Amino acid sequence: MHNAISDTAIGVLHWDPNVKTLERHVYDVIQMRTNYDLKRARKFPRESLDALTTDGESSAMAEVEAVLLERASDASAETTARSAEKMVALRQLATGDRLVLGLLDASASGATSKVDLMRVTGFSNAEYLTGRGRTIGGRSVHSRARAEARIAQASTLRAARP
């Protein structure tokens, strides 16, 4: 209501007192803006990037990451070497853990989503969840691998700037 009155007072909205009362004008403005907001919300639904499914996945974030990876240019030699070093370190930490090593292999082959990781590894849902639940430094291997991909991509984009 305050916006309708202040917009009328500063001239953003036109009000002719000969046509309708100020009360009716404010009511009409509120109704018009509410209808506009509703139509816009239906046309452009919001989706949280942080919302997780029961499996701990964010479908919106996975889609954003996939698009960013498609748009990114090839990684620099430095970024590629750093990623390889990180992967070696992760493998050393996961020595003897078939599930974690399977997820690392699948991630290295380009799998990023739960479906991709399960398809590449051949893991059941229980095996995937167990492997993903095992953490390195407080983060799941899957999340760590995705974070490494984002870091590598950001480094590539920064290096490409003039």
ROKEGU-974828 format. One record per residue (C-alpha): residue number from 0; x negated, y negated, z. Coordinates in pm, whole numbers, plus 50000, padded with zeros to 5 digits. Example, Ala and Ser with C-alpha at 12.3 -4.5 7.8 and 13.67 -1.06 7.14 Angstrom:
2
@vexmi = 0 | east = 48770 | north = 50450 | up = 50780 $
@vexmi = 1 | east = 48633 | north = 50106 | up = 50714 $
! end
This chain:
162
@vexmi = 0 | east = 50000 | north = 50000 | up = 50000 $
@vexmi = 1 | east = 49716 | north = 49764 | up = 50087 $
@vexmi = 2 | east = 49560 | north = 49811 | up = 49741 $
@vexmi = 3 | east = 49890 | north = 49739 | up = 49568 $
@vexmi = 4 | east = 49935 | north = 49415 | up = 49764 $
@vexmi = 5 | east = 49574 | north = 49301 | up = 49730 $
@vexmi = 6 | east = 49563 | north = 49386 | up = 49356 $
@vexmi = 7 | east = 49879 | north = 49182 | up = 49309 $
@vexmi = 8 | east = 49735 | north = 48892 | up = 49512 $
@vexmi = 9 | east = 49413 | north = 48872 | up = 49309 $
@vexmi = 10 | east = 49589 | north = 48914 | up = 48974 $
@vexmi = 11 | east = 49491 | north = 49271 | up = 48883 $
@vexmi = 12 | east = 49862 | north = 49353 | up = 48879 $
@vexmi = 13 | east = 50130 | north = 49118 | up = 48750 $
@vexmi = 14 | east = 50437 | north = 49057 | up = 48964 $
@vexmi = 15 | east = 50726 | north = 48842 | up = 48852 $
@vexmi = 16 | east = 50942 | north = 48752 | up = 49154 $
@vexmi = 17 | east = 51227 | north = 48669 | up = 48914 $
@vexmi = 18 | east = 51236 | north = 49032 | up = 48799 $
@vexmi = 19 | east = 51193 | north = 49227 | up = 49126 $
@vexmi = 20 | east = 51122 | north = 49179 | up = 49493 $
@vexmi = 21 | east = 50769 | north = 49220 | up = 49629 $
@vexmi = 22 | east = 50886 | north = 49529 | up = 49816 $
@vexmi = 23 | east = 51014 | north = 49690 | up = 49495 $
@vexmi = 24 | east = 50698 | north = 49587 | up = 49307 $
@vexmi = 25 | east = 50472 | north = 49747 | up = 49571 $
@vexmi = 26 | east = 50688 | north = 50062 | up = 49573 $
@vexmi = 27 | east = 50666 | north = 50086 | up = 49191 $
@vexmi = 28 | east = 50288 | north = 50035 | up = 49193 $
@vexmi = 29 | east = 50239 | north = 50308 | up = 49454 $
@vexmi = 30 | east = 50463 | north = 50546 | up = 49258 $
@vexmi = 31 | east = 50283 | north = 50466 | up = 48929 $
@vexmi = 32 | east = 49937 | north = 50516 | up = 49081 $
@vexmi = 33 | east = 50041 | north = 50835 | up = 49258 $
@vexmi = 34 | east = 50179 | north = 50980 | up = 48933 $
@vexmi = 35 | east = 49860 | north = 50881 | up = 48750 $
@vexmi = 36 | east = 49642 | north = 51045 | up = 49018 $
@vexmi = 37 | east = 49853 | north = 51362 | up = 49004 $
@vexmi = 38 | east = 49830 | north = 51386 | up = 48624 $
@vexmi = 39 | east = 49455 | north = 51328 | up = 48636 $
@vexmi = 40 | east = 49409 | north = 51591 | up = 48908 $
@vexmi = 41 | east = 49599 | north = 51845 | up = 48698 $
@vexmi = 42 | east = 49401 | north = 51757 | up = 48386 $
@vexmi = 43 | east = 49062 | north = 51761 | up = 48560 $
@vexmi = 44 | east = 49077 | north = 52010 | up = 48848 $
@vexmi = 45 | east = 48786 | north = 51988 | up = 49089 $
@vexmi = 46 | east = 48570 | north = 52283 | up = 49174 $
@vexmi = 47 | east = 48318 | north = 52284 | up = 49453 $
@vexmi = 48 | east = 47966 | north = 52377 | up = 49355 $
@vexmi = 49 | east = 47908 | north = 52498 | up = 49710 $
@vexmi = 50 | east = 48217 | north = 52718 | up = 49747 $
@vexmi = 51 | east = 48115 | north = 53082 | up = 49780 $
@vexmi = 52 | east = 48311 | north = 53396 | up = 49711 $
@vexmi = 53 | east = 48325 | north = 53677 | up = 49965 $
@vexmi = 54 | east = 48016 | north = 53819 | up = 49792 $
@vexmi = 55 | east = 47820 | north = 53499 | up = 49859 $
@vexmi = 56 | east = 47825 | north = 53388 | up = 49495 $
@vexmi = 57 | east = 47912 | north = 53045 | up = 49357 $
@vexmi = 58 | east = 48060 | north = 53089 | up = 49011 $
@vexmi = 59 | east = 48045 | north = 52715 | up = 48943 $
@vexmi = 60 | east = 47679 | north = 52694 | up = 49048 $
@vexmi = 61 | east = 47591 | north = 52999 | up = 48839 $
@vexmi = 62 | east = 47754 | north = 52836 | up = 48536 $
@vexmi = 63 | east = 47571 | north = 52506 | up = 48598 $
@vexmi = 64 | east = 47239 | north = 52688 | up = 48636 $
@vexmi = 65 | east = 47294 | north = 52885 | up = 48316 $
@vexmi = 66 | east = 47366 | north = 52566 | up = 48119 $
@vexmi = 67 | east = 47062 | north = 52392 | up = 48267 $
@vexmi = 68 | east = 46841 | north = 52688 | up = 48179 $
@vexmi = 69 | east = 46971 | north = 52683 | up = 47822 $
@vexmi = 70 | east = 46897 | north = 52312 | up = 47789 $
@vexmi = 71 | east = 46553 | north = 52324 | up = 47947 $
@vexmi = 72 | east = 46253 | north = 52334 | up = 47722 $
@vexmi = 73 | east = 45993 | north = 52605 | up = 47755 $
@vexmi = 74 | east = 45811 | north = 52608 | up = 48086 $
@vexmi = 75 | east = 45461 | north = 52464 | up = 48099 $
@vexmi = 76 | east = 45166 | north = 52696 | up = 48148 $
@vexmi = 77 | east = 45127 | north = 52562 | up = 48503 $
@vexmi = 78 | east = 45492 | north = 52630 | up = 48588 $
@vexmi = 79 | east = 45477 | north = 52977 | up = 48437 $
@vexmi = 80 | east = 45162 | north = 53060 | up = 48634 $
@vexmi = 81 | east = 45313 | north = 52929 | up = 48958 $
@vexmi = 82 | east = 45629 | north = 53135 | up = 48902 $
@vexmi = 83 | east = 45421 | north = 53446 | up = 48836 $
@vexmi = 84 | east = 45227 | north = 53386 | up = 49160 $
@vexmi = 85 | east = 45552 | north = 53351 | up = 49354 $
@vexmi = 86 | east = 45688 | north = 53671 | up = 49203 $
@vexmi = 87 | east = 45369 | north = 53859 | up = 49303 $
@vexmi = 88 | east = 45402 | north = 53724 | up = 49659 $
@vexmi = 89 | east = 45769 | north = 53828 | up = 49674 $
@vexmi = 90 | east = 45684 | north = 54177 | up = 49547 $
@vexmi = 91 | east = 45413 | north = 54215 | up = 49812 $
@vexmi = 92 | east = 45659 | north = 54118 | up = 50083 $
@vexmi = 93 | east = 45913 | north = 54366 | up = 49945 $
@vexmi = 94 | east = 45669 | north = 54659 | up = 49908 $
@vexmi = 95 | east = 45850 | north = 54989 | up = 49961 $
@vexmi = 96 | east = 46198 | north = 54835 | up = 49945 $
@vexmi = 97 | east = 46361 | north = 54988 | up = 49638 $
@vexmi = 98 | east = 46665 | north = 54760 | up = 49652 $
@vexmi = 99 | east = 46475 | north = 54432 | up = 49686 $
@vexmi = 100 | east = 46222 | north = 54532 | up = 49421 $
@vexmi = 101 | east = 46507 | north = 54629 | up = 49189 $
@vexmi = 102 | east = 46665 | north = 54287 | up = 49233 $
@vexmi = 103 | east = 46329 | north = 54117 | up = 49170 $
@vexmi = 104 | east = 46281 | north = 54318 | up = 48849 $
@vexmi = 105 | east = 46632 | north = 54234 | up = 48732 $
@vexmi = 106 | east = 46584 | north = 53867 | up = 48816 $
@vexmi = 107 | east = 46252 | north = 53861 | up = 48630 $
@vexmi = 108 | east = 46429 | north = 54002 | up = 48325 $
@vexmi = 109 | east = 46669 | north = 53705 | up = 48327 $
@vexmi = 110 | east = 46964 | north = 53838 | up = 48527 $
@vexmi = 111 | east = 47109 | north = 53563 | up = 48745 $
@vexmi = 112 | east = 47463 | north = 53656 | up = 48847 $
@vexmi = 113 | east = 47576 | north = 53943 | up = 49066 $
@vexmi = 114 | east = 47731 | north = 54118 | up = 48766 $
@vexmi = 115 | east = 47409 | north = 54085 | up = 48564 $
@vexmi = 116 | east = 47193 | north = 54203 | up = 48854 $
@vexmi = 117 | east = 47414 | north = 54507 | up = 48917 $
@vexmi = 118 | east = 47424 | north = 54594 | up = 48546 $
@vexmi = 119 | east = 47047 | north = 54572 | up = 48504 $
@vexmi = 120 | east = 46963 | north = 54758 | up = 48827 $
@vexmi = 121 | east = 47244 | north = 55010 | up = 48809 $
@vexmi = 122 | east = 47314 | north = 54935 | up = 49176 $
@vexmi = 123 | east = 47650 | north = 54998 | up = 49334 $
@vexmi = 124 | east = 47818 | north = 54707 | up = 49509 $
@vexmi = 125 | east = 47696 | north = 54839 | up = 49846 $
@vexmi = 126 | east = 47337 | north = 54869 | up = 49720 $
@vexmi = 127 | east = 47348 | north = 54520 | up = 49573 $
@vexmi = 128 | east = 47485 | north = 54370 | up = 49895 $
@vexmi = 129 | east = 47228 | north = 54557 | up = 50107 $
@vexmi = 130 | east = 46938 | north = 54447 | up = 49887 $
@vexmi = 131 | east = 47064 | north = 54091 | up = 49868 $
@vexmi = 132 | east = 47117 | north = 54081 | up = 50241 $
@vexmi = 133 | east = 46754 | north = 54163 | up = 50312 $
@vexmi = 134 | east = 46584 | north = 53832 | up = 50351 $
@vexmi = 135 | east = 46242 | north = 53685 | up = 50297 $
@vexmi = 136 | east = 46186 | north = 53367 | up = 50494 $
@vexmi = 137 | east = 46552 | north = 53350 | up = 50595 $
@vexmi = 138 | east = 46684 | north = 53345 | up = 50238 $
@vexmi = 139 | east = 46803 | north = 53630 | up = 50024 $
@vexmi = 140 | east = 46571 | north = 53745 | up = 49747 $
@vexmi = 141 | east = 46843 | north = 53665 | up = 49495 $
@vexmi = 142 | east = 46878 | north = 53308 | up = 49626 $
@vexmi = 143 | east = 46503 | north = 53268 | up = 49645 $
@vexmi = 144 | east = 46465 | north = 53384 | up = 49284 $
@vexmi = 145 | east = 46738 | north = 53142 | up = 49173 $
@vexmi = 146 | east = 46570 | north = 52863 | up = 49370 $
@vexmi = 147 | east = 46238 | north = 52943 | up = 49201 $
@vexmi = 148 | east = 46409 | north = 52922 | up = 48862 $
@vexmi = 149 | east = 46556 | north = 52581 | up = 48953 $
@vexmi = 150 | east = 46218 | north = 52457 | up = 49076 $
@vexmi = 151 | east = 46047 | north = 52576 | up = 48760 $
@vexmi = 152 | east = 46312 | north = 52409 | up = 48548 $
@vexmi = 153 | east = 46284 | north = 52081 | up = 48740 $
@vexmi = 154 | east = 45905 | north = 52088 | up = 48699 $
@vexmi = 155 | east = 45946 | north = 52141 | up = 48327 $
@vexmi = 156 | east = 46190 | north = 51854 | up = 48298 $
@vexmi = 157 | east = 45963 | north = 51624 | up = 48500 $
@vexmi = 158 | east = 45665 | north = 51717 | up = 48282 $
@vexmi = 159 | east = 45865 | north = 51638 | up = 47967 $
@vexmi = 160 | east = 45936 | north = 51280 | up = 48080 $
@vexmi = 161 | east = 45729 | north = 51010 | up = 47909 $
! end
